[in-house]
């Protein structure tokens, strides 16, 4: 008997633990890289990205469930794990090529689907599922397979699974950190993907080589069948796990991803919402989960009442999240730092306690389930699948229902209530089955919740208004705040001059006319510049990033046939068409304007339309997801969509872009558009790329300036009475010389 027990506790080779650590690292690396690549093909709208995640995690759930049942019948689960890792490696290596083919297939149908929101996203989901179902199913299979070998007896299921889960999650922490902060920035997306695929092959071959010595002993075969029940309905002397445990674990997954989404939106305001913010959040989230799993590993198999312990964990998650949010928000709002370490500190204070408790929940549930069924692989796979399905549901409900309709604060309260419901239900059912003192426990629960609510009420904080107040001018009043799918949109008004501003998170998208002389918003002039410089027949315009719509309103003064305007946020489209219609020529009711709620890069990549002018005013490139509108690839896509003599005009926000980034953007732009002009008016830069030579048609410009609408917009320019002297002579040549310089002094002064 002692020999058998020793075999049941046999240590797993360290090389397999290293391989499983690398599996976690590579899994997160693939997730980050593949989602980024898919975003370039299918767009970065919230709907598109949520659909990607649903397909990704759906495959993980399917793989864990299917292979969880298969693993209990395998004599060498490590060998199966190695084969799956090799298949993942092969798929990952060819994923960029597969994605290119999928993108071409998608482009064939995009023009016919883009007008129908439901059909477009159903089509996207089908494509995502087809692309991701094979690799993600194999990824989901790895945990139950390795668990089947590592856990030889239900007696040690909790502690051993806690160690195994921690090793894999620490790997995921490393993957999130190094991929997000180093690999993509240094190596690029495709190189990082190929490097990960090669490393994955090394992991697979190493595990396969080691698996020849890791065949399960014969006595573990009994774990492949359900253990016998005694007359009292018990399994091996333990009470059978009730059905409510998987249900509560589903709710736990629902709440955990709900917190992640809310925390991401929550910290994107006090912290700079850069492309690194989500990486910081994901790293801290996974780190807390891994710490919780390893911290309680020695405790999981010793605790007597595991259902009560699980219930207390869920309650602890809810209460800690409920109390920490306002405290951290106040700190973030009052202490204005953009240091990297400070952002990590804020996220750690906010997230570590709840995520540590989350990390302890998974192993204790595995312990409960394996104690009742005895089937290691099946229990692990089923629990992982149930929790993952909860994560998918939490992402959909939180992202599409709670935040848009309730806002950040109330959404958090709903998620907290889900944790408390799962936790107190476990305590109640346990009390009713064990000591019948459920009424006493219920009273204690009510008193505890009341105390927490009193503490919470004493912390006076308004989310997000308290932080938004620190961003605006003291003379401005916040008149509107909306928590929409993509971000926080808000408006301010300055009572002294009636200046009306539109904001997204920390960025001003546009301001209306001020009362002072010559204080015209740059958007109006930015709309006129490419229209005046264009020579030839000008009929079709594409605008990207709507903002207040003043740029596109100025374009409507010209004799164009159509103008397509692509904006990511439906909320911004609605506000521009209502609250700013007086300054954008009521573009929402203009028959020539087609408003499209879509990712701008995705539209340019897949539309079949060509344009005479493409103009865009994106937020600063540091903001998450916006960098795609400053890349050489995007400029090349725009070049393909320009007609002959077409112009690409891009506003460059130098007030929020570093000098080095400004130089890199200009260099990238010029590399795609060698015939280009940099326009500067002491406050803003406009990049103008010409699909053809640079030439000024002075006679056409004189005719355009006789248009009352155009003349009114440009009346703030310093034209005076010497306009004829400032305009170039008819037929003047403004093409670039051998050094790349252009003689545009006159027109620069004209529209300065």
C-alpha positions in Angstrom: 0.0 0.0 0.0 2.8 2.4 0.8 4.5 1.7 -2.5 1.2 2.5 -4.3 0.8 5.7 -2.3 4.3 6.7 -3.1 3.7 6.2 -6.8 0.5 8.3 -6.6 2.6 11.1 -5.2 5.5 10.6 -7.7 7.0 13.9 -8.7 6.7 15.0 -12.3 10.0 15.6 -14.1 11.1 19.2 -14.0 11.5 19.3 -17.8 7.7 18.8 -18.2 7.0 21.6 -15.8 9.3 23.8 -17.9 7.5 22.7 -21.0 4.2 23.6 -19.4 5.5 26.9 -18.3 6.5 27.6 -21.9 3.1 26.4 -23.1 1.5 29.2 -21.0 4.0 31.7 -22.4 3.4 30.7 -26.0 -0.4 30.6 -25.6 -0.5 34.2 -24.4 2.0 35.2 -27.1 -0.2 33.6 -29.8 -3.3 35.3 -28.3 -1.8 38.8 -28.4 -0.2 38.3 -31.9 -3.2 36.6 -33.5 -5.7 39.1 -32.2 -3.6 41.9 -33.4 -3.2 40.3 -36.9 -6.9 39.6 -37.0 -7.7 43.2 -36.1 -5.6 44.4 -39.1 -7.7 42.2 -41.4 -11.2 42.4 -39.9 -11.1 45.7 -38.0 -10.6 46.8 -34.4 -14.2 47.6 -33.5 -15.4 46.3 -30.1 -17.7 43.9 -31.9 -15.0 42.5 -34.1 -12.5 42.1 -31.2 -15.1 40.5 -28.9 -16.1 38.1 -31.7 -12.4 37.2 -32.0 -12.2 36.5 -28.3 -15.4 34.5 -28.3 -14.1 32.3 -31.1 -10.7 32.0 -29.4 -12.0 31.0 -25.9 -14.8 28.9 -27.4 -12.1 26.7 -28.9 -10.3 26.5 -25.6 -13.5 25.4 -23.9 -14.2 22.8 -26.5 -10.6 21.4 -26.4 -10.6 21.1 -22.6 -14.0 19.4 -22.5 -13.3 16.9 -25.3 -9.8 16.0 -24.3 -10.7 16.0 -20.6 -12.8 12.9 -21.3 -10.2 11.4 -23.7 -7.3 11.9 -21.3 -8.7 9.5 -18.7 -8.3 6.6 -21.2 -4.8 7.4 -22.3 -1.8 5.5 -20.9 0.6 8.3 -22.0 -1.1 11.7 -21.8 2.3 13.5 -22.0 2.9 12.0 -25.4 -0.5 13.3 -26.6 0.3 16.7 -25.1 3.6 16.7 -27.1 1.8 15.8 -30.4 -0.7 18.6 -29.9 2.0 21.1 -29.1 3.7 20.1 -32.4 0.5 20.6 -34.3 0.0 24.1 -32.7 3.6 25.0 -33.8 2.9 24.0 -37.4 -0.3 26.0 -37.5 1.3 29.0 -35.9 4.2 29.0 -38.3 1.9 29.2 -41.3 -0.7 31.4 -39.6 0.4 34.7 -41.4 0.0 33.0 -44.8 -3.4 31.5 -43.8 -4.5 35.0 -42.6 -3.5 36.6 -45.9 -5.7 34.1 -47.8 -8.5 34.6 -45.4 -8.2 38.4 -45.8 -8.4 38.1 -49.6 -11.5 35.9 -49.2 -13.0 38.4 -46.8 -12.4 41.2 -49.2 -14.5 39.5 -51.9 -17.6 39.8 -49.8 -16.9 42.9 -47.7 -18.4 45.4 -50.1 -21.7 43.5 -50.1 -21.8 42.9 -46.3 -20.5 46.2 -44.9 -23.9 47.9 -45.0 -25.6 45.1 -42.9 -24.2 45.1 -39.3 -25.7 41.7 -38.3 -24.7 39.8 -41.5 -21.2 41.4 -41.4 -20.5 40.2 -37.9 -22.0 36.8 -38.3 -19.7 36.4 -41.3 -16.8 37.5 -39.3 -17.6 35.1 -36.5 -17.8 32.2 -38.9 -14.4 33.1 -40.4 -12.9 33.6 -36.9 -14.2 30.2 -35.8 -12.9 28.5 -39.0 -9.5 30.1 -38.5 -9.1 29.5 -34.8 -11.0 26.3 -33.9 -8.2 23.9 -34.7 -5.3 25.6 -32.8 -7.4 26.8 -29.8 -9.0 23.4 -29.4 -5.5 21.9 -29.1 -4.5 24.6 -26.7 -7.5 23.9 -24.5 -6.5 20.2 -24.4 -3.1 20.7 -22.8 -4.3 21.5 -19.3 -6.4 18.3 -18.8 -3.7 16.1 -20.5 -0.9 17.3 -18.3 -3.2 17.3 -15.2 -4.1 13.7 -15.9 -0.4 12.7 -15.6 0.5 15.1 -12.9 -2.4 14.3 -10.6 -2.3 10.5 -9.8 -4.9 10.5 -7.1 -7.9 12.7 -6.1 -6.4 12.8 -2.6 -3.8 15.3 -3.9 -5.8 16.9 -6.7 -6.1 20.4 -5.1 -2.5 21.0 -4.2 -1.0 19.4 -7.4 -3.4 21.2 -9.7 -2.6 24.5 -7.9 1.1 24.0 -8.6 0.4 23.0 -12.2 -2.0 25.9 -12.8 0.4 28.4 -11.3 3.3 27.2 -13.5 1.2 27.6 -16.6 -0.1 31.0 -15.5 3.3 32.3 -14.6 4.3 31.3 -18.1 1.3 33.4 -19.4 2.5 36.3 -17.3 5.9 36.1 -19.0 4.2 35.8 -22.4 2.1 38.9 -21.8 5.0 40.9 -20.6 7.7 40.1 -23.1 5.4 39.9 -26.1 3.6 43.2 -25.2 6.6 45.2 -24.2 9.5 43.7 -26.1 8.9 41.1 -28.9 6.4 43.0 -31.0 8.2 46.4 -30.6 11.6 44.9 -31.3 11.1 42.0 -33.7 7.7 42.9 -35.3 4.5 40.9 -35.3 5.4 38.2 -37.9 8.9 37.6 -36.7 7.6 37.2 -33.1 5.0 34.7 -34.4 7.6 32.6 -36.2 10.0 32.7 -33.3 7.1 31.5 -31.0 6.3 28.7 -33.5 9.9 27.5 -33.5 10.1 27.6 -29.7 6.8 25.7 -29.6 8.3 23.0 -31.8 11.2 22.7 -29.4 8.8 22.3 -26.5 6.9 19.6 -28.4 10.0 17.6 -29.3 11.3 17.9 -25.8 8.0 16.7 -24.2 7.8 13.8 -26.8 11.4 12.7 -26.0 10.6 12.8 -22.3 7.2 11.1 -22.7 8.8 7.7 -23.6 9.6 7.3 -19.9 6.3 8.7 -18.6 3.7 6.0 -19.1 1.1 5.9 -16.4 1.3 2.9 -14.0 -1.4 0.3 -14.2 -3.0 1.1 -10.8 -4.1 4.5 -12.1 -6.4 2.9 -14.7 -9.1 2.8 -12.1 -9.3 6.6 -12.4 -10.6 6.3 -15.9 -13.9 5.0 -14.6 -16.4 6.7 -12.2 -15.8 5.4 -8.6 -18.4 3.3 -7.0 -21.1 4.9 -4.8 -22.1 3.6 -1.4 -25.6 3.2 -0.2 -25.6 6.7 1.2 -25.0 8.3 -2.2 -21.4 9.0 -1.3 -18.3 8.4 -3.5 -15.4 6.8 -1.7 -16.8 8.0 1.6 -17.2 11.7 0.4 -20.4 13.5 -0.4 -21.1 13.7 -4.1 -20.5 17.2 -5.5 -23.8 19.0 -6.1 -24.7 20.5 -9.4 -24.4 24.0 -8.1 -20.6 23.9 -8.0 -20.2 24.0 -11.8 -22.9 26.7 -12.0 -21.1 28.8 -9.4 -17.8 28.3 -11.2 -19.5 29.5 -14.4 -20.5 32.6 -12.5 -17.0 33.0 -11.2 -15.6 33.0 -14.8 -18.4 35.4 -15.8 -17.3 37.8 -13.1 -13.6 37.5 -13.6 -13.7 38.5 -17.2 -16.2 41.2 -16.3 -13.8 42.7 -13.9 -11.0 42.6 -16.5 -13.1 44.5 -19.0 -14.3 47.1 -16.4 -10.8 47.5 -14.9 -9.4 48.1 -18.4 -12.0 50.9 -19.1 -11.6 52.1 -15.5 -7.8 52.6 -15.5 -7.7 53.9 -19.1 -8.9 57.2 -17.8 -6.5 58.0 -14.9 -3.7 56.2 -16.8 -2.7 57.0 -20.3 -4.7 54.8 -22.6 -1.7 53.7 -24.6 -1.1 50.5 -26.5 0.8 49.3 -23.4 -2.1 49.9 -20.9 -3.9 46.6 -21.7 -0.6 44.7 -21.5 0.0 46.1 -18.0 -3.5 45.1 -17.0 -3.3 41.6 -18.4 0.1 41.0 -16.8 -1.0 42.1 -13.4 -4.3 40.1 -13.7 -2.4 36.9 -14.6 0.3 37.5 -12.0 -2.3 37.7 -9.3 -4.0 34.6 -10.5 -0.7 32.7 -10.5 0.2 33.9 -7.0 -3.2 32.8 -5.7 -2.8 29.4 -7.1 0.7 28.7 -5.8 0.1 30.6 -2.5 -2.8 28.2 -1.4 -1.3 25.1 -3.0 -0.4 23.4 0.3 -3.8 24.3 1.8 -6.1 22.9 -0.9 -5.9 19.3 0.1 -6.0 20.0 3.9 -9.1 22.2 4.1 -12.0 20.2 5.4 -15.0 22.1 4.1 -14.0 22.9 0.5 -17.4 24.2 -0.6 -17.4 26.7 2.2 -13.9 27.7 1.3 -14.9 28.3 -2.3 -17.9 30.4 -1.2 -15.6 32.5 1.0 -13.2 33.1 -1.9 -16.1 34.3 -4.1 -17.3 36.6 -1.4 -13.8 37.9 -0.9 -13.4 38.6 -4.6 -16.6 40.7 -4.7 -16.0 42.6 -1.5 -12.3 43.5 -2.3 -13.2 44.6 -5.8 -16.1 46.7 -4.4 -13.9 48.5 -1.9 -10.7 49.0 -3.8 -12.2 50.6 -7.0 -13.1 54.0 -5.4 -9.9 54.2 -3.4 -7.7 53.5 -6.4 -9.7 55.8 -8.6 -9.2 58.7 -6.2 -5.5 58.0 -6.1 -5.3 57.9 -9.9 -7.4 61.1 -10.2 -5.4 63.1 -7.6 -1.9 61.9 -8.4 -1.1 62.7 -12.0 1.8 60.5 -13.1 2.5 58.8 -16.4 5.5 56.8 -15.2 5.6 53.2 -16.2 6.1 52.0 -12.6 3.3 54.1 -11.3 0.9 52.5 -13.8 2.0 49.1 -12.7 1.5 50.1 -9.0 -2.0 51.4 -9.6 -3.0 48.2 -11.4 -1.4 46.1 -8.7 -3.3 47.9 -5.8 -6.5 47.6 -7.7 -6.3 44.0 -9.0 -3.9 41.9 -6.9 -6.2 41.0 -4.0 -9.2 40.0 -6.1 -7.0 38.1 -8.6 -5.1 36.2 -5.9 -8.5 35.0 -4.7 -9.5 34.1 -8.2 -6.3 32.0 -8.6 -7.3 30.0 -5.5 -10.8 29.3 -6.8 -9.9 27.1 -9.7 -7.8 24.5 -7.8 -10.4 24.2 -5.0 -13.1 23.5 -7.5 -10.9 20.8 -9.1 -10.5 19.3 -5.6 -14.3 19.3 -5.1 -15.1 17.8 -8.4 -12.3 15.1 -8.5 -13.2 14.0 -4.9 -16.7 13.2 -6.1 -16.0 11.7 -9.6 -12.4 10.4 -9.2 -11.8 11.2 -12.9 -8.9 13.6 -13.0 -8.8 14.5 -16.7 -12.6 14.7 -17.1 -13.1 16.9 -14.0 -10.2 19.2 -15.0 -11.5 19.5 -18.6 -15.1 20.1 -17.6 -14.3 22.7 -15.0 -12.0 24.6 -17.4 -14.6 24.5 -20.1 -17.4 25.7 -17.7 -15.2 28.5 -16.4 -14.2 29.5 -20.0 -17.8 29.6 -21.2 -18.5 31.9 -18.2 -15.7 34.1 -19.4 -17.2 34.3 -22.9 -20.6 35.2 -21.4 -19.1 37.8 -19.1 -17.2 39.4 -22.0 -20.4 39.7 -24.1 -22.7 40.9 -21.3 -20.3 43.3 -19.7 -19.0 44.8 -23.0 -22.3 45.1 -24.9 -24.9 45.5 -22.2 -23.6 46.6 -18.8 -21.1 49.3 -19.6 -23.1 51.0 -22.4 -26.3 51.0 -20.4 -25.2 51.3 -16.8 -21.7 52.9 -17.0 -18.5 51.7 -15.2 -19.7 52.2 -11.6 -23.0 50.4 -11.8 -21.5 47.7 -14.0 -18.9 47.0 -11.3 -21.7 46.7 -8.8 -23.5 44.1 -10.9 -20.4 42.0 -11.3 -19.7 42.2 -7.6 -23.3 41.0 -7.0 -22.6 38.0 -9.2 -19.6 37.0 -7.0 -21.6 37.5 -3.9 -24.5 35.5 -5.2 -22.2 32.6 -6.1 -20.4 32.8 -2.7 -23.4 33.1 -0.4 -25.3 30.4 -2.3 -22.4 28.0 -1.6 -22.3 29.0 2.1 -26.1 28.6 2.3 -26.2 25.2 0.7 -23.3 24.0 2.8 -24.9 25.2 6.0 -28.2 23.6 5.1 -26.5 20.2 4.4 -24.1 20.3 7.3 -25.2 22.0 10.5 -28.7 23.4 9.7 -27.6 26.8 11.0 -28.4 28.5 7.7 -30.6 31.2 9.3 -27.7 32.3 11.5 -25.3 32.3 8.6 -27.8 34.3 6.5 -28.0 37.0 9.3 -24.2 37.2 9.4 -24.1 37.6 5.6 -26.7 40.4 5.6 -24.8 42.3 8.4 -21.5 41.9 6.5 -22.9 43.2 3.3 -24.5 46.1 5.2 -21.1 47.0 6.8 -19.4 46.9 3.4 -22.0 49.2 1.9 -21.6 51.7 4.7 -17.9 51.8 4.2 -18.3 52.2 0.5 -20.9 54.9 0.9 -18.4 56.9 3.1 -16.0 57.1 0.1 -17.3 59.9 -2.0 -16.2 59.4 -5.5 -17.9 59.9 -8.9 -16.7 57.6 -11.7 -15.7 58.9 -14.2 -16.6 62.6 -13.5 -14.0 63.1 -10.7 -11.1 62.3 -13.1 -12.6 64.1 -16.1 -12.7 67.3 -14.0 -8.9 67.2 -13.8 -8.5 67.2 -17.6 -10.7 70.1 -18.6 -10.1 73.8 -18.3 -11.4 75.1 -14.9 -13.7 77.5 -16.8 -15.4 74.6 -18.7 -18.4 72.6 -17.5 -19.0 69.0 -18.2 -22.4 68.8 -20.0 -22.5 65.2 -21.1 -20.8 61.9 -20.2 -21.5 58.6 -22.0 -19.9 55.2 -21.4 -20.1 53.6 -24.8 -18.8 50.4 -26.3 -15.4 51.7 -27.2 -14.6 54.4 -24.7 -15.8 57.3 -22.5 -17.2 60.1 -24.6 -17.9 63.5 -22.9 -18.6 67.1 -23.8 -17.7 70.4 -22.2 -18.9 74.0 -22.6 -17.0 77.2 -21.7 -19.8 79.6 -20.5 -17.6 82.7 -21.1 -17.3 82.2 -24.9 -19.6 79.2 -25.6 -16.7 77.1 -26.8 -18.1 73.5 -27.2 -15.6 70.6 -27.0 -15.9 66.9 -27.7 -13.6 64.5 -25.8 -12.8 60.8 -25.9 -11.2 59.6 -22.7 -8.3 62.0 -22.2 -8.2 63.4 -25.8 -10.0 66.4 -27.2 -11.5 65.5 -30.6 -12.5 69.0 -31.5 -13.5 72.4 -30.3 -16.0 74.9 -31.8 -15.2 78.5 -32.8 -14.0 80.7 -30.0 -15.1 84.4 -29.7 -11.6 85.9 -30.0 -10.4 87.1 -33.4 -8.4 84.5 -35.5 -9.2 81.7 -33.1 -10.6 79.3 -35.7 -10.4 75.6 -35.0 -7.8 74.0 -37.2 -10.3 71.3 -38.4 -12.0 73.8 -40.7 -8.8 74.9 -42.4 -7.6 71.3 -42.5 -10.7 70.4 -44.6 -10.0 73.2 -47.1 -6.3 72.7 -47.8 -6.5 69.4 -49.8 -9.6 70.6 -51.6 -7.9 73.8 -52.8 -4.6 72.1 -53.7 -6.3 69.3 -55.7 -6.1 69.8 -59.5 -8.5 67.9 -61.7 -12.0 66.7 -61.3 -12.8 66.4 -57.6 -16.0 64.4 -56.9 -15.4 61.7 -54.2 -14.0 62.2 -50.7 -13.3 59.8 -47.9 -13.1 61.0 -44.3 -11.8 58.9 -41.4 -12.2 59.8 -37.7 -15.3 62.1 -37.6 -14.8 64.0 -34.3 -17.0 67.1 -34.3 -17.3 66.9 -38.1 -16.0 70.4 -38.7 -13.3 69.3 -41.2 -15.9 67.4 -43.2 -18.4 70.2 -42.9 -15.9 72.5 -44.6 -15.5 70.0 -47.5 -19.3 70.1 -48.1 -18.8 73.7 -49.4 -17.3 72.2 -52.5 -19.1 70.7 -55.5 -18.5 67.0 -54.7 -20.8 64.1 -55.5 -20.3 61.9 -52.4 -18.4 61.9 -49.1 -18.0 58.6 -47.1 -17.2 59.3 -43.5 -15.9 56.3 -41.4 -15.9 56.6 -37.6 -15.3 53.8 -35.1 -17.8 55.0 -32.5 -21.5 55.2 -33.1 -21.8 57.5 -30.1 -19.4 60.0 -31.7 -21.4 59.9 -35.0 -24.6 60.6 -33.1 -23.2 63.5 -31.1 -21.5 65.1 -34.2 -24.9 64.9 -36.0 -26.8 66.5 -33.2 -24.7 68.6 -30.7 -22.3 69.9 -33.4 -24.5 70.2 -36.5 -24.3 74.0 -36.3 -20.5 73.9 -37.0 -20.4 71.0 -39.5 -23.0 72.1 -42.0 -25.5 69.6 -40.5 -23.6 66.8 -42.3 -25.8 64.1 -40.8 -28.7 65.4 -42.9 -26.8 66.0 -46.1 -27.7 63.6 -48.9 -24.1 63.5 -50.2 -22.7 62.2 -46.9 -22.6 58.4 -46.1 -21.8 57.8 -42.4 -20.2 54.4 -41.7 -19.6 53.0 -38.2 -16.5 51.0 -38.9 -12.7 50.7 -38.3 -11.1 53.2 -40.8 -8.2 50.9 -41.7 -10.4 48.0 -42.2 -12.7 50.0 -44.5 -9.7 51.3 -46.6 -8.3 47.8 -46.9 -11.5 46.1 -48.2 -13.5 48.8 -50.0 -13.6 48.8 -53.8 -14.2 52.6 -54.0 -11.6 55.1 -55.1 -11.4 58.7 -54.0 -10.0 62.0 -55.1 -9.2 63.1 -51.5 -8.8 61.0 -48.3 -8.6 63.1 -45.2 -8.3 61.9 -41.6 -7.8 63.3 -38.1 -6.8 60.4 -35.8 -6.1 60.8 -32.1 -2.4 60.7 -31.0 -0.6 57.5 -32.1 0.1 56.6 -28.4 -3.6 55.8 -27.9 -4.5 52.1 -28.0 -5.2 50.9 -31.6 -4.6 54.2 -33.2 -1.1 53.4 -34.3 -2.4 51.5 -37.2 -3.5 54.8 -38.8 0.2 56.0 -38.8 1.8 53.0 -40.4 3.4 52.6 -43.8 1.0 49.7 -44.5 -2.0 52.0 -44.0 -0.5 54.8 -46.2 0.0 52.2 -48.9 -3.6 51.1 -48.6 -4.7 54.7 -48.9 -2.5 55.2 -52.0 -4.3 52.3 -53.7 -7.6 54.0 -53.0 -6.6 57.4 -54.5 -7.6 58.4 -58.0 -5.0 60.0 -60.3 -4.0 63.4 -58.8 -5.6 62.3 -55.5 -4.4 63.7 -52.2 -4.1 62.0 -48.8 -4.4 64.6 -46.0 -3.6 63.6 -42.4 -3.6 65.9 -39.3 -0.7 65.3 -37.0 -1.4 66.3 -33.3 2.1 67.6 -32.4 0.8 68.9 -29.1 0.5 65.3 -27.9 3.2 63.6 -30.0 6.8 63.5 -29.0 9.4 65.0 -31.4 10.9 61.5 -32.1 7.5 60.0 -32.9 6.7 63.1 -35.1 9.9 62.5 -37.1 9.2 58.8 -37.5 5.6 59.5 -38.7 6.8 62.1 -41.2 9.6 59.8 -42.4 7.1 56.9 -42.8 4.6 59.1 -44.7 7.2 60.4 -47.1 8.5 56.9 -47.8 5.1 56.0 -49.2 4.3 59.4 -50.7 7.6 60.9 -52.1 5.6 63.8 -53.5 4.4 65.3 -50.2 4.1 68.5 -48.4 4.2 69.2 -44.6 1.9 72.1 -43.7 2.5 74.0 -40.5 0.5 76.9 -39.0 2.4 77.4 -35.7 0.1 75.0 -33.8 -0.7 72.0 -36.1 0.9 69.9 -38.8 -0.9 68.5 -41.8 0.7 65.8 -44.0 -0.3 66.0 -47.6 0.6 63.1 -49.9 0.0 63.5 -53.7 -0.7 60.6 -56.0 1.1 62.5 -58.9 3.0 65.7 -59.2 2.6 68.7 -56.9 1.1 71.5 -58.9 -1.1 74.6 -58.0 -3.9 75.7 -60.3 -4.1 79.3 -59.4 -7.1 80.1 -61.7 -9.1 77.2 -60.2 -8.2 78.4 -56.7 -9.4 81.9 -57.5 -12.7 80.5 -58.8 -13.1 78.4 -55.6 -12.5 81.4 -53.4 -15.4 83.2 -55.1 -17.7 80.6 -53.5 -19.5 82.3 -50.5 -19.3 79.3 -48.3 -15.6 78.8 -48.9 -14.8 82.5 -48.5 -16.7 82.6 -45.2 -14.7 79.7 -43.8 -11.4 81.3 -44.9 -12.3 84.8 -43.8 -10.2 84.4 -40.7 -7.1 83.9 -42.8 -4.7 86.7 -43.1 -5.5 87.5 -46.7 -6.2 91.2 -46.5 -6.2 93.2 -49.8 -3.0 91.7 -51.2 -4.6 88.3 -52.2 -3.5 88.6 -55.9 0.1 89.2 -54.9 0.1 86.1 -52.5 -1.3 83.7 -55.0 1.1 82.0 -57.5 1.1 83.0 -61.1 -1.0 80.8 -63.4 1.0 77.8 -64.6 3.6 78.0 -61.8 5.5 74.8 -61.2 5.4 73.4 -57.7 6.9 70.0 -58.3 9.6 68.8 -56.0 13.2 69.5 -56.9 16.0 66.9 -56.7 16.3 67.6 -52.9 12.6 66.9 -52.4 11.8 70.5 -51.6 8.8 72.3 -53.0 8.2 76.0 -53.6 5.0 76.5 -51.7 5.8 79.7 -49.8 2.9 81.6 -51.3 0.2 79.1 -50.7 1.6 78.4 -47.1 1.2 82.1 -46.4 -2.2 82.2 -48.0 -3.7 79.5 -45.7 -1.4 79.9 -42.7 
